[in-house]
């Protein structure tokens, strides 16, 4: 059985209530339940943290087949998370709910993308399904 870890960074615990015009009205609990239903032969673990070090620890300690990472605002600022992705053997797919290229200019550059297996953004929460599907197949 494949094992996938989804890591959500800062403020993604507010999914469903924070800026629904950008992030939608569905909670991540609903997204996670849907993913587990769609991928019954894949074990999906989940961590949400507003703390950079906790995200780094999860990356370093993972023994999963793949990691789906939405680092939130850390995407554009965290050299430390980039270094952690580079240091681990587990492949990482970067996911963003919104189209970061269509937002504020400071969101246009991801420090993480160059060290990730792939990047999915702009498809809403469907991006998580695409990323999990990549690892589950």
N, CA, C and O atoms as CSV, one atom per row, in Angstrom:
chain,resi,resn,atom,element,x,y,z
A,1,UNK,N,N,0.845,-1.183,0.000
A,1,UNK,CA,C,0.000,0.000,0.000
A,1,UNK,C,C,0.890,1.246,0.000
A,1,UNK,O,O,1.799,1.372,0.820
A,2,UNK,N,N,0.616,2.154,-0.923
A,2,UNK,CA,C,1.355,3.418,-0.974
A,2,UNK,C,C,0.984,4.273,0.235
A,2,UNK,O,O,-0.141,4.234,0.731
A,3,UNK,N,N,1.967,5.044,0.690
A,3,UNK,CA,C,1.748,5.954,1.810
A,3,UNK,C,C,2.165,7.358,1.388
A,3,UNK,O,O,3.301,7.591,0.977
A,4,UNK,N,N,1.228,8.277,1.499
A,4,UNK,CA,C,1.434,9.664,1.093
A,4,UNK,C,C,1.268,10.557,2.316
A,4,UNK,O,O,0.382,10.334,3.141
A,5,UNK,N,N,2.114,11.556,2.425
A,5,UNK,CA,C,1.988,12.562,3.480
A,5,UNK,C,C,1.610,13.884,2.828
A,5,UNK,O,O,2.286,14.350,1.911
A,6,UNK,N,N,0.534,14.481,3.305
A,6,UNK,CA,C,0.163,15.830,2.882
A,6,UNK,C,C,0.556,16.774,4.004
A,6,UNK,O,O,0.175,16.579,5.158
A,7,UNK,N,N,1.322,17.800,3.654
A,7,UNK,CA,C,1.714,18.829,4.617
A,7,UNK,C,C,1.150,20.157,4.137
A,7,UNK,O,O,1.421,20.591,3.018
A,8,UNK,N,N,0.372,20.791,4.986
A,8,UNK,CA,C,-0.126,22.137,4.727
A,8,UNK,C,C,0.530,23.099,5.702
A,8,UNK,O,O,0.642,22.816,6.894
A,9,UNK,N,N,0.960,24.232,5.183
A,9,UNK,CA,C,1.645,25.225,5.990
A,9,UNK,C,C,0.717,26.263,6.590
A,9,UNK,O,O,-0.476,26.023,6.774
A,10,UNK,N,N,1.285,27.419,6.890
A,10,UNK,CA,C,0.587,28.463,7.634
A,10,UNK,C,C,-0.751,28.874,7.034
A,10,UNK,O,O,-0.895,29.025,5.821
A,11,UNK,N,N,-1.709,29.047,7.911
A,11,UNK,CA,C,-3.045,29.568,7.620
A,11,UNK,C,C,-3.945,28.606,6.852
A,11,UNK,O,O,-5.118,28.910,6.637
A,12,UNK,N,N,-3.425,27.455,6.433
A,12,UNK,CA,C,-4.276,26.515,5.714
A,12,UNK,C,C,-5.231,25.781,6.641
A,12,UNK,O,O,-6.128,25.078,6.176
A,13,UNK,N,N,-5.048,25.936,7.944
A,13,UNK,CA,C,-6.038,25.448,8.909
A,13,UNK,C,C,-7.330,26.260,8.812
A,13,UNK,O,O,-8.363,25.843,9.335
A,14,UNK,N,N,-7.277,27.397,8.158
A,14,UNK,CA,C,-8.445,28.269,8.000
A,14,UNK,C,C,-9.176,28.041,6.678
A,14,UNK,O,O,-10.094,28.782,6.328
A,15,UNK,N,N,-8.756,27.008,5.953
A,15,UNK,CA,C,-9.392,26.715,4.670
A,15,UNK,C,C,-10.897,26.531,4.862
A,15,UNK,O,O,-11.337,25.820,5.765
A,16,UNK,N,N,-11.662,27.169,4.015
A,16,UNK,CA,C,-13.119,27.126,4.115
A,16,UNK,C,C,-13.695,28.406,4.682
A,16,UNK,O,O,-14.858,28.734,4.444
A,17,UNK,N,N,-12.866,29.139,5.444
A,17,UNK,CA,C,-13.334,30.404,6.014
A,17,UNK,C,C,-12.449,31.584,5.616
A,17,UNK,O,O,-12.928,32.717,5.562
A,18,UNK,N,N,-11.198,31.344,5.344
A,18,UNK,CA,C,-10.262,32.416,4.979
A,18,UNK,C,C,-10.376,32.719,3.495
A,18,UNK,O,O,-10.185,31.833,2.663
A,19,UNK,N,N,-10.680,33.942,3.164
A,19,UNK,CA,C,-10.757,34.416,1.784
A,19,UNK,C,C,-11.368,33.370,0.849
A,19,UNK,O,O,-10.700,32.874,-0.058
A,20,UNK,N,N,-12.638,33.041,1.074
A,20,UNK,CA,C,-13.264,31.991,0.249
A,20,UNK,C,C,-13.281,32.328,-1.240
A,20,UNK,O,O,-13.367,31.419,-2.066
A,21,UNK,N,N,-13.204,33.590,-1.599
A,21,UNK,CA,C,-13.165,33.971,-3.007
A,21,UNK,C,C,-11.869,33.504,-3.666
A,21,UNK,O,O,-11.818,33.357,-4.888
A,22,UNK,N,N,-10.827,33.269,-2.879
A,22,UNK,CA,C,-9.545,32.773,-3.394
A,22,UNK,C,C,-9.408,31.276,-3.141
A,22,UNK,O,O,-9.024,30.520,-4.034
A,23,UNK,N,N,-9.727,30.851,-1.911
A,23,UNK,CA,C,-9.430,29.483,-1.480
A,23,UNK,C,C,-10.644,28.557,-1.443
A,23,UNK,O,O,-10.497,27.361,-1.190
A,24,UNK,N,N,-11.819,29.083,-1.688
A,24,UNK,CA,C,-13.026,28.262,-1.686
A,24,UNK,C,C,-13.636,28.127,-0.298
A,24,UNK,O,O,-13.117,28.668,0.679
A,25,UNK,N,N,-14.739,27.401,-0.226
A,25,UNK,CA,C,-15.492,27.271,1.020
A,25,UNK,C,C,-15.394,25.886,1.644
A,25,UNK,O,O,-16.002,25.635,2.685
A,26,UNK,N,N,-14.645,24.991,1.028
A,26,UNK,CA,C,-14.510,23.628,1.544
A,26,UNK,C,C,-13.379,23.592,2.578
A,26,UNK,O,O,-12.346,24.236,2.397
A,27,UNK,N,N,-13.579,22.848,3.645
A,27,UNK,CA,C,-12.541,22.711,4.672
A,27,UNK,C,C,-11.559,21.623,4.259
A,27,UNK,O,O,-11.857,20.803,3.389
A,28,UNK,N,N,-10.379,21.620,4.893
A,28,UNK,CA,C,-9.441,20.569,4.523
A,28,UNK,C,C,-9.879,19.212,5.054
A,28,UNK,O,O,-9.529,18.186,4.471
A,29,UNK,N,N,-10.629,19.182,6.133
A,29,UNK,CA,C,-11.181,17.907,6.596
A,29,UNK,C,C,-12.038,17.280,5.505
A,29,UNK,O,O,-12.002,16.066,5.303
A,30,UNK,N,N,-12.815,18.110,4.796
A,30,UNK,CA,C,-13.642,17.610,3.695
A,30,UNK,C,C,-12.774,17.141,2.527
A,30,UNK,O,O,-13.052,16.110,1.914
A,31,UNK,N,N,-11.729,17.900,2.226
A,31,UNK,CA,C,-10.799,17.521,1.152
A,31,UNK,C,C,-10.148,16.182,1.485
A,31,UNK,O,O,-10.067,15.294,0.636
A,32,UNK,N,N,-9.687,16.044,2.720
A,32,UNK,CA,C,-9.005,14.823,3.140
A,32,UNK,C,C,-9.931,13.604,3.084
A,32,UNK,O,O,-9.527,12.533,2.631
A,33,UNK,N,N,-11.159,13.771,3.542
A,33,UNK,CA,C,-12.134,12.667,3.475
A,33,UNK,C,C,-12.377,12.259,2.021
A,33,UNK,O,O,-12.458,11.070,1.711
A,34,UNK,N,N,-12.491,13.240,1.139
A,34,UNK,CA,C,-12.705,12.960,-0.279
A,34,UNK,C,C,-11.502,12.215,-0.876
A,34,UNK,O,O,-11.674,11.265,-1.641
A,35,UNK,N,N,-10.296,12.645,-0.526
A,35,UNK,CA,C,-9.092,11.987,-1.032
A,35,UNK,C,C,-9.021,10.536,-0.558
A,35,UNK,O,O,-8.684,9.638,-1.330
A,36,UNK,N,N,-9.337,10.321,0.698
A,36,UNK,CA,C,-9.286,8.951,1.232
A,36,UNK,C,C,-10.332,8.061,0.574
A,36,UNK,O,O,-10.107,6.863,0.403
A,37,UNK,N,N,-11.475,8.636,0.201
A,37,UNK,CA,C,-12.497,7.869,-0.533
A,37,UNK,C,C,-12.050,7.560,-1.957
A,37,UNK,O,O,-12.295,6.462,-2.458
A,38,UNK,N,N,-11.401,8.512,-2.609
A,38,UNK,CA,C,-10.975,8.330,-3.995
A,38,UNK,C,C,-9.757,7.429,-4.126
A,38,UNK,O,O,-9.543,6.818,-5.173
A,39,UNK,N,N,-8.962,7.345,-3.071
A,39,UNK,CA,C,-7.743,6.536,-3.100
A,39,UNK,C,C,-7.750,5.551,-1.929
A,39,UNK,O,O,-6.930,5.662,-1.018
A,40,UNK,N,N,-8.679,4.583,-1.954
A,40,UNK,CA,C,-8.830,3.673,-0.815
A,40,UNK,C,C,-7.630,2.752,-0.589
A,40,UNK,O,O,-7.464,2.217,0.508
A,41,UNK,N,N,-6.799,2.563,-1.601
A,41,UNK,CA,C,-5.632,1.697,-1.466
A,41,UNK,C,C,-4.356,2.474,-1.158
A,41,UNK,O,O,-3.250,1.947,-1.276
A,42,UNK,N,N,-4.528,3.729,-0.762
A,42,UNK,CA,C,-3.402,4.588,-0.408
A,42,UNK,C,C,-3.626,5.126,0.998
A,42,UNK,O,O,-4.695,5.652,1.308
A,43,UNK,N,N,-2.620,4.990,1.838
A,43,UNK,CA,C,-2.691,5.563,3.187
A,43,UNK,C,C,-2.274,7.023,3.082
A,43,UNK,O,O,-1.167,7.332,2.640
A,44,UNK,N,N,-3.161,7.912,3.490
A,44,UNK,CA,C,-2.884,9.346,3.405
A,44,UNK,C,C,-2.787,9.906,4.816
A,44,UNK,O,O,-3.775,9.953,5.549
A,45,UNK,N,N,-1.583,10.330,5.185
A,45,UNK,CA,C,-1.356,11.004,6.464
A,45,UNK,C,C,-1.390,12.503,6.225
A,45,UNK,O,O,-1.178,12.967,5.105
A,46,UNK,N,N,-1.659,13.259,7.286
A,46,UNK,CA,C,-1.842,14.699,7.126
A,46,UNK,C,C,-1.246,15.461,8.300
A,46,UNK,O,O,-1.392,15.072,9.458
A,47,UNK,N,N,-0.574,16.552,7.973
A,47,UNK,CA,C,-0.056,17.487,8.972
A,47,UNK,C,C,-0.325,18.902,8.491
A,47,UNK,O,O,-0.044,19.240,7.341
A,48,UNK,N,N,-0.865,19.718,9.366
A,48,UNK,CA,C,-0.956,21.152,9.111
A,48,UNK,C,C,-0.185,21.830,10.226
A,48,UNK,O,O,-0.366,21.519,11.403
A,49,UNK,N,N,0.680,22.763,9.843
A,49,UNK,CA,C,1.442,23.492,10.859
A,49,UNK,C,C,1.660,24.928,10.426
A,49,UNK,O,O,1.895,25.220,9.253
A,50,UNK,N,N,1.578,25.807,11.398
A,50,UNK,CA,C,1.912,27.207,11.181
A,50,UNK,C,C,3.377,27.479,11.523
A,50,UNK,O,O,3.809,28.631,11.535
A,51,UNK,N,N,4.138,26.420,11.801
A,51,UNK,CA,C,5.510,26.563,12.280
A,51,UNK,C,C,6.494,25.925,11.301
A,51,UNK,O,O,6.402,24.737,10.991
A,52,UNK,N,N,7.421,26.724,10.827
A,52,UNK,CA,C,8.394,26.291,9.830
A,52,UNK,C,C,9.181,25.060,10.288
A,52,UNK,O,O,9.354,24.114,9.519
A,53,UNK,N,N,9.652,25.068,11.519
A,53,UNK,CA,C,10.448,23.953,12.021
A,53,UNK,C,C,9.684,22.648,12.059
A,53,UNK,O,O,10.261,21.587,11.820
A,54,UNK,N,N,8.402,22.704,12.353
A,54,UNK,CA,C,7.587,21.491,12.376
A,54,UNK,C,C,7.433,20.908,10.964
A,54,UNK,O,O,7.416,19.690,10.787
A,55,UNK,N,N,7.323,21.776,9.981
A,55,UNK,CA,C,7.251,21.330,8.584
A,55,UNK,C,C,8.571,20.679,8.181
A,55,UNK,O,O,8.575,19.635,7.529
A,56,UNK,N,N,9.677,21.284,8.563
A,56,UNK,CA,C,10.996,20.725,8.260
A,56,UNK,C,C,11.158,19.365,8.932
A,56,UNK,O,O,11.633,18.419,8.304
A,57,UNK,N,N,10.768,19.259,10.201
A,57,UNK,CA,C,10.853,17.972,10.905
A,57,UNK,C,C,10.044,16.900,10.182
A,57,UNK,O,O,10.509,15.771,10.033
A,58,UNK,N,N,8.842,17.241,9.733
A,58,UNK,CA,C,7.990,16.267,9.032
A,58,UNK,C,C,8.635,15.822,7.723
A,58,UNK,O,O,8.589,14.638,7.389
A,59,UNK,N,N,9.227,16.739,6.984
A,59,UNK,CA,C,9.917,16.387,5.749
A,59,UNK,C,C,11.078,15.437,6.026
A,59,UNK,O,O,11.255,14.435,5.333
A,60,UNK,N,N,11.862,15.763,7.043
A,60,UNK,CA,C,13.049,14.964,7.356
A,60,UNK,C,C,12.706,13.593,7.919
A,60,UNK,O,O,13.461,12.643,7.713
A,61,UNK,N,N,11.599,13.466,8.616
A,61,UNK,CA,C,11.234,12.211,9.275
A,61,UNK,C,C,10.357,11.307,8.413
A,61,UNK,O,O,10.093,10.165,8.789
A,62,UNK,N,N,9.913,11.793,7.286
A,62,UNK,CA,C,8.978,11.031,6.461
A,62,UNK,C,C,9.642,9.808,5.832
A,62,UNK,O,O,10.766,9.867,5.334
A,63,UNK,N,N,8.911,8.712,5.873
A,63,UNK,CA,C,9.323,7.506,5.149
A,63,UNK,C,C,8.228,7.119,4.147
A,63,UNK,O,O,8.134,5.963,3.736
A,64,UNK,N,N,7.414,8.088,3.766
A,64,UNK,CA,C,6.304,7.886,2.835
A,64,UNK,C,C,6.819,7.695,1.408
A,64,UNK,O,O,7.991,7.939,1.122
A,65,UNK,N,N,5.930,7.258,0.524
A,65,UNK,CA,C,6.269,7.138,-0.892
A,65,UNK,C,C,6.307,8.491,-1.589
A,65,UNK,O,O,6.948,8.639,-2.630
A,66,UNK,N,N,5.629,9.463,-1.025
A,66,UNK,CA,C,5.606,10.806,-1.590
A,66,UNK,C,C,5.020,11.791,-0.614
A,66,UNK,O,O,4.272,11.428,0.294
A,67,UNK,N,N,5.376,13.060,-0.817
A,67,UNK,CA,C,4.862,14.142,0.015
A,67,UNK,C,C,4.199,15.172,-0.887
A,67,UNK,O,O,4.764,15.590,-1.898
A,68,UNK,N,N,2.999,15.572,-0.507
A,68,UNK,CA,C,2.291,16.669,-1.158
A,68,UNK,C,C,2.418,17.857,-0.208
A,68,UNK,O,O,1.954,17.797,0.931
A,69,UNK,N,N,3.043,18.928,-0.674
A,69,UNK,CA,C,3.346,20.065,0.190
A,69,UNK,C,C,2.724,21.351,-0.330
A,69,UNK,O,O,3.008,21.788,-1.446
A,70,UNK,N,N,1.875,21.950,0.492
A,70,UNK,CA,C,1.421,23.319,0.268
A,70,UNK,C,C,2.012,24.114,1.419
A,70,UNK,O,O,1.450,24.149,2.514
A,71,UNK,N,N,3.133,24.743,1.171
A,71,UNK,CA,C,3.861,25.455,2.222
A,71,UNK,C,C,3.297,26.841,2.504
A,71,UNK,O,O,3.847,27.577,3.323
A,72,UNK,N,N,2.203,27.207,1.834
A,72,UNK,CA,C,1.615,28.518,2.072
A,72,UNK,C,C,2.642,29.621,1.824
A,72,UNK,O,O,3.407,29.564,0.862
A,73,UNK,N,N,2.650,30.609,2.689
A,73,UNK,CA,C,3.561,31.739,2.551
A,73,UNK,C,C,5.032,31.372,2.617
A,73,UNK,O,O,5.876,32.111,2.109
A,74,UNK,N,N,5.355,30.234,3.240
A,74,UNK,CA,C,6.755,29.796,3.289
A,74,UNK,C,C,7.306,29.453,1.911
A,74,UNK,O,O,8.521,29.398,1.720
A,75,UNK,N,N,6.421,29.224,0.960
A,75,UNK,CA,C,6.835,28.927,-0.410
A,75,UNK,C,C,7.779,29.988,-0.940
A,75,UNK,O,O,8.720,29.684,-1.673
A,76,UNK,N,N,7.525,31.230,-0.570
A,76,UNK,CA,C,8.228,32.373,-1.143
A,76,UNK,C,C,9.351,32.881,-0.249
A,76,UNK,O,O,10.070,33.809,-0.620
A,77,UNK,N,N,9.507,32.275,0.934
A,77,UNK,CA,C,10.462,32.836,1.899
A,77,UNK,C,C,11.405,31.835,2.544
A,77,UNK,O,O,12.429,32.242,3.093
A,78,UNK,N,N,11.105,30.551,2.501
A,78,UNK,CA,C,11.840,29.610,3.335
A,78,UNK,C,C,12.938,28.852,2.595
A,78,UNK,O,O,12.682,27.875,1.891
A,79,UNK,N,N,14.154,29.325,2.772
A,79,UNK,CA,C,15.315,28.596,2.288
A,79,UNK,C,C,15.471,27.307,3.095
A,79,UNK,O,O,15.935,26.295,2.569
A,80,UNK,N,N,15.086,27.345,4.363
A,80,UNK,CA,C,15.212,26.177,5.232
A,80,UNK,C,C,14.322,25.019,4.758
A,80,UNK,O,O,14.758,23.868,4.769
A,81,UNK,N,N,13.090,25.307,4.347
A,81,UNK,CA,C,12.220,24.244,3.820
A,81,UNK,C,C,12.773,23.751,2.484
A,81,UNK,O,O,12.755,22.551,2.210
A,82,UNK,N,N,13.253,24.652,1.670
A,82,UNK,CA,C,13.885,24.243,0.392
A,82,UNK,C,C,15.039,23.289,0.663
A,82,UNK,O,O,15.151,22.253,0.008
A,83,UNK,N,N,15.895,23.625,1.619
A,83,UNK,CA,C,17.037,22.777,1.944
A,83,UNK,C,C,16.594,21.420,2.464
A,83,UNK,O,O,17.231,20.409,2.170
A,84,UNK,N,N,15.502,21.380,3.239
A,84,UNK,CA,C,14.987,20.108,3.755
A,84,UNK,C,C,14.477,19.231,2.615
A,84,UNK,O,O,14.716,18.023,2.609
A,85,UNK,N,N,13.780,19.825,1.657
A,85,UNK,CA,C,13.301,19.064,0.498
A,85,UNK,C,C,14.495,18.493,-0.268
A,85,UNK,O,O,14.470,17.338,-0.691
A,86,UNK,N,N,15.523,19.292,-0.440
A,86,UNK,CA,C,16.716,18.848,-1.158
A,86,UNK,C,C,17.447,17.720,-0.440
A,86,UNK,O,O,18.105,16.893,-1.071
A,87,UNK,N,N,17.325,17.696,0.873
A,87,UNK,CA,C,18.088,16.746,1.678
A,87,UNK,C,C,17.426,15.379,1.825
A,87,UNK,O,O,18.083,14.423,2.236
A,88,UNK,N,N,16.146,15.269,1.500
A,88,UNK,CA,C,15.440,14.005,1.721
A,88,UNK,C,C,15.296,13.219,0.423
A,88,UNK,O,O,15.351,13.779,-0.672
A,89,UNK,N,N,15.112,11.914,0.568
A,89,UNK,CA,C,14.946,11.021,-0.580
A,89,UNK,C,C,13.500,10.986,-1.081
A,89,UNK,O,O,13.259,10.682,-2.249
A,90,UNK,N,N,12.548,11.291,-0.216
A,90,UNK,CA,C,11.129,11.206,-0.571
A,90,UNK,C,C,10.787,12.329,-1.560
A,90,UNK,O,O,11.061,13.495,-1.276
A,91,UNK,N,N,10.193,11.997,-2.717
A,91,UNK,CA,C,9.828,13.036,-3.674
A,91,UNK,C,C,8.681,13.906,-3.154
A,91,UNK,O,O,7.778,13.432,-2.464
A,92,UNK,N,N,8.746,15.183,-3.504
A,92,UNK,CA,C,7.769,16.169,-3.044
A,92,UNK,C,C,7.111,16.821,-4.252
A,92,UNK,O,O,7.785,17.227,-5.199
A,93,UNK,N,N,5.783,16.916,-4.205
A,93,UNK,CA,C,5.032,17.693,-5.186
A,93,UNK,C,C,4.476,18.915,-4.474
A,93,UNK,O,O,3.789,18.799,-3.459
A,94,UNK,N,N,4.775,20.072,-5.010
A,94,UNK,CA,C,4.306,21.350,-4.461
A,94,UNK,C,C,2.909,21.641,-5.005
A,94,UNK,O,O,2.666,21.534,-6.207
A,95,UNK,N,N,2.002,22.008,-4.112
A,95,UNK,CA,C,0.620,22.306,-4.492
A,95,UNK,C,C,0.226,23.670,-3.928
A,95,UNK,O,O,0.588,24.030,-2.808
A,96,UNK,N,N,-0.519,24.411,-4.733
A,96,UNK,CA,C,-1.134,25.658,-4.272
A,96,UNK,C,C,-2.564,25.694,-4.796
A,96,UNK,O,O,-2.828,25.327,-5.940
A,97,UNK,N,N,-3.462,26.133,-3.960
A,97,UNK,CA,C,-4.878,26.194,-4.316
A,97,UNK,C,C,-5.123,27.281,-5.355
A,97,UNK,O,O,-5.828,27.066,-6.341
A,98,UNK,N,N,-4.536,28.439,-5.125
A,98,UNK,CA,C,-4.750,29.560,-6.047
A,98,UNK,C,C,-3.679,29.555,-7.139
A,98,UNK,O,O,-2.678,28.845,-7.043
A,99,UNK,N,N,-3.910,30.353,-8.166
A,99,UNK,CA,C,-2.920,30.552,-9.216
A,99,UNK,C,C,-1.945,31.603,-8.715
A,99,UNK,O,O,-2.204,32.801,-8.832
A,100,UNK,N,N,-0.836,31.164,-8.162
A,100,UNK,CA,C,0.104,32.104,-7.543
A,100,UNK,C,C,0.709,33.069,-8.561
A,100,UNK,O,O,1.176,34.144,-8.186
A,101,UNK,N,N,0.709,32.705,-9.826
A,101,UNK,CA,C,1.236,33.600,-10.861
A,101,UNK,C,C,0.285,34.742,-11.187
A,101,UNK,O,O,0.691,35.734,-11.793
A,102,UNK,N,N,-0.974,34.612,-10.792
A,102,UNK,CA,C,-1.970,35.652,-11.064
A,102,UNK,C,C,-2.214,36.531,-9.843
A,102,UNK,O,O,-3.106,37.380,-9.847
A,103,UNK,N,N,-1.420,36.322,-8.804
A,103,UNK,CA,C,-1.613,37.081,-7.561
A,103,UNK,C,C,-0.520,38.123,-7.399
A,103,UNK,O,O,0.133,38.488,-8.377
A,104,UNK,N,N,-0.314,38.598,-6.206
A,104,UNK,CA,C,0.680,39.635,-5.942
A,104,UNK,C,C,2.057,39.195,-6.438
A,104,UNK,O,O,2.374,38.005,-6.416
A,105,UNK,N,N,2.862,40.134,-6.877
A,105,UNK,CA,C,4.146,39.803,-7.500
A,105,UNK,C,C,5.072,39.026,-6.558
A,105,UNK,O,O,5.865,38.207,-7.022
A,106,UNK,N,N,4.986,39.267,-5.257
A,106,UNK,CA,C,5.868,38.537,-4.336
A,106,UNK,C,C,5.539,37.048,-4.281
A,106,UNK,O,O,6.354,36.256,-3.808
A,107,UNK,N,N,4.356,36.656,-4.757
A,107,UNK,CA,C,3.967,35.243,-4.784
A,107,UNK,C,C,4.405,34.535,-6.079
A,107,UNK,O,O,4.242,33.321,-6.205
A,108,UNK,N,N,4.944,35.271,-7.013
A,108,UNK,CA,C,5.290,34.683,-8.309
A,108,UNK,C,C,6.507,33.765,-8.247
A,108,UNK,O,O,6.652,32.883,-9.093
A,109,UNK,N,N,7.369,33.953,-7.274
A,109,UNK,CA,C,8.555,33.111,-7.177
A,109,UNK,C,C,8.425,32.124,-6.033
A,109,UNK,O,O,8.167,32.501,-4.890
A,110,UNK,N,N,8.604,30.872,-6.355
A,110,UNK,CA,C,8.642,29.821,-5.348
A,110,UNK,C,C,10.092,29.408,-5.149
A,110,UNK,O,O,10.787,29.060,-6.104
A,111,UNK,N,N,10.539,29.450,-3.910
A,111,UNK,CA,C,11.873,28.946,-3.603
A,111,UNK,C,C,11.900,27.423,-3.626
A,111,UNK,O,O,12.966,26.814,-3.713
A,112,UNK,N,N,10.709,26.806,-3.547
A,112,UNK,CA,C,10.615,25.357,-3.430
A,112,UNK,C,C,10.532,24.636,-4.773
A,112,UNK,O,O,11.034,23.519,-4.905
A,113,UNK,N,N,9.911,25.256,-5.762
A,113,UNK,CA,C,9.659,24.594,-7.051
A,113,UNK,C,C,10.886,23.932,-7.663
A,113,UNK,O,O,10.780,22.803,-8.144
A,114,UNK,N,N,12.050,24.585,-7.666
A,114,UNK,CA,C,13.204,23.965,-8.312
A,114,UNK,C,C,13.668,22.651,-7.681
A,114,UNK,O,O,14.374,21.875,-8.325
A,115,UNK,N,N,13.282,22.396,-6.439
A,115,UNK,CA,C,13.728,21.165,-5.775
A,115,UNK,C,C,12.589,20.163,-5.584
A,115,UNK,O,O,12.767,19.138,-4.926
A,116,UNK,N,N,11.431,20.457,-6.153
A,116,UNK,CA,C,10.280,19.548,-6.074
A,116,UNK,C,C,10.172,18.710,-7.341
A,116,UNK,O,O,10.663,19.097,-8.401
A,117,UNK,N,N,9.524,17.560,-7.216
A,117,UNK,CA,C,9.280,16.665,-8.354
A,117,UNK,C,C,8.395,17.351,-9.396
A,117,UNK,O,O,8.580,17.170,-10.599
A,118,UNK,N,N,7.434,18.139,-8.918
A,118,UNK,CA,C,6.515,18.843,-9.794
A,118,UNK,C,C,5.747,19.880,-9.008
A,118,UNK,O,O,5.836,19.944,-7.781
A,119,UNK,N,N,4.991,20.692,-9.726
A,119,UNK,CA,C,4.233,21.782,-9.118
A,119,UNK,C,C,2.838,21.813,-9.742
A,119,UNK,O,O,2.685,21.717,-10.960
A,120,UNK,N,N,1.820,21.950,-8.880
A,120,UNK,CA,C,0.435,22.058,-9.332
A,120,UNK,C,C,-0.161,23.280,-8.648
A,120,UNK,O,O,-0.173,23.365,-7.420
A,121,UNK,N,N,-0.655,24.223,-9.436
A,121,UNK,CA,C,-1.314,25.371,-8.812
A,121,UNK,C,C,-2.410,25.921,-9.705
A,121,UNK,O,O,-2.381,25.795,-10.929
A,122,UNK,N,N,-3.389,26.544,-9.030
A,122,UNK,CA,C,-4.453,27.209,-9.760
A,122,UNK,C,C,-5.696,26.377,-9.997
A,122,UNK,O,O,-6.641,26.863,-10.618
A,123,UNK,N,N,-5.730,25.141,-9.526
A,123,UNK,CA,C,-6.880,24.262,-9.743
A,123,UNK,C,C,-7.710,24.075,-8.482
A,123,UNK,O,O,-8.472,23.114,-8.377
A,124,UNK,N,N,-7.569,24.984,-7.527
A,124,UNK,CA,C,-8.303,24.846,-6.284
A,124,UNK,C,C,-7.840,23.606,-5.536
A,124,UNK,O,O,-6.702,23.163,-5.696
A,125,UNK,N,N,-8.726,23.049,-4.719
A,125,UNK,CA,C,-8.358,21.875,-3.932
A,125,UNK,C,C,-8.192,20.627,-4.805
A,125,UNK,O,O,-7.675,19.614,-4.333
A,126,UNK,N,N,-8.618,20.684,-6.057
A,126,UNK,CA,C,-8.403,19.578,-6.998
A,126,UNK,C,C,-6.906,19.293,-7.171
A,126,UNK,O,O,-6.524,18.181,-7.535
A,127,UNK,N,N,-6.073,20.283,-6.913
A,127,UNK,CA,C,-4.626,20.104,-7.003
A,127,UNK,C,C,-4.119,19.010,-6.077
A,127,UNK,O,O,-3.174,18.297,-6.415
A,128,UNK,N,N,-4.743,18.873,-4.907
A,128,UNK,CA,C,-4.348,17.803,-3.979
A,128,UNK,C,C,-4.646,16.437,-4.586
A,128,UNK,O,O,-3.843,15.511,-4.472
A,129,UNK,N,N,-5.799,16.317,-5.228
A,129,UNK,CA,C,-6.162,15.054,-5.868
A,129,UNK,C,C,-5.189,14.710,-6.984
A,129,UNK,O,O,-4.790,13.554,-7.127
A,130,UNK,N,N,-4.808,15.699,-7.771
A,130,UNK,CA,C,-3.847,15.477,-8.857
A,130,UNK,C,C,-2.509,15.011,-8.292
A,130,UNK,O,O,-1.885,14.100,-8.837
A,131,UNK,N,N,-2.071,15.629,-7.211
A,131,UNK,CA,C,-0.781,15.264,-6.605
A,131,UNK,C,C,-0.817,13.885,-5.976
A,131,UNK,O,O,0.104,13.092,-6.175
A,132,UNK,N,N,-1.857,13.586,-5.227
A,132,UNK,CA,C,-1.986,12.253,-4.618
A,132,UNK,C,C,-2.084,11.207,-5.724
A,132,UNK,O,O,-1.470,10.144,-5.627
A,133,UNK,N,N,-2.843,11.497,-6.765
A,133,UNK,CA,C,-2.970,10.574,-7.885
A,133,UNK,C,C,-1.637,10.278,-8.559
A,133,UNK,O,O,-1.399,9.157,-9.009
A,134,UNK,N,N,-0.782,11.265,-8.628
A,134,UNK,CA,C,0.559,11.074,-9.190
A,134,UNK,C,C,1.314,10.013,-8.402
A,134,UNK,O,O,1.935,9.126,-8.987
A,135,UNK,N,N,1.263,10.101,-7.091
A,135,UNK,CA,C,1.988,9.153,-6.243
A,135,UNK,C,C,1.269,7.810,-6.131
A,135,UNK,O,O,1.914,6.768,-6.011
A,136,UNK,N,N,-0.058,7.832,-6.170
A,136,UNK,CA,C,-0.843,6.608,-5.959
A,136,UNK,C,C,-0.808,5.680,-7.159
A,136,UNK,O,O,-0.972,4.469,-7.006
A,137,UNK,N,N,-0.598,6.221,-8.350
A,137,UNK,CA,C,-0.592,5.387,-9.570
A,137,UNK,C,C,0.622,4.501,-9.659
A,137,UNK,O,O,0.767,3.747,-10.621
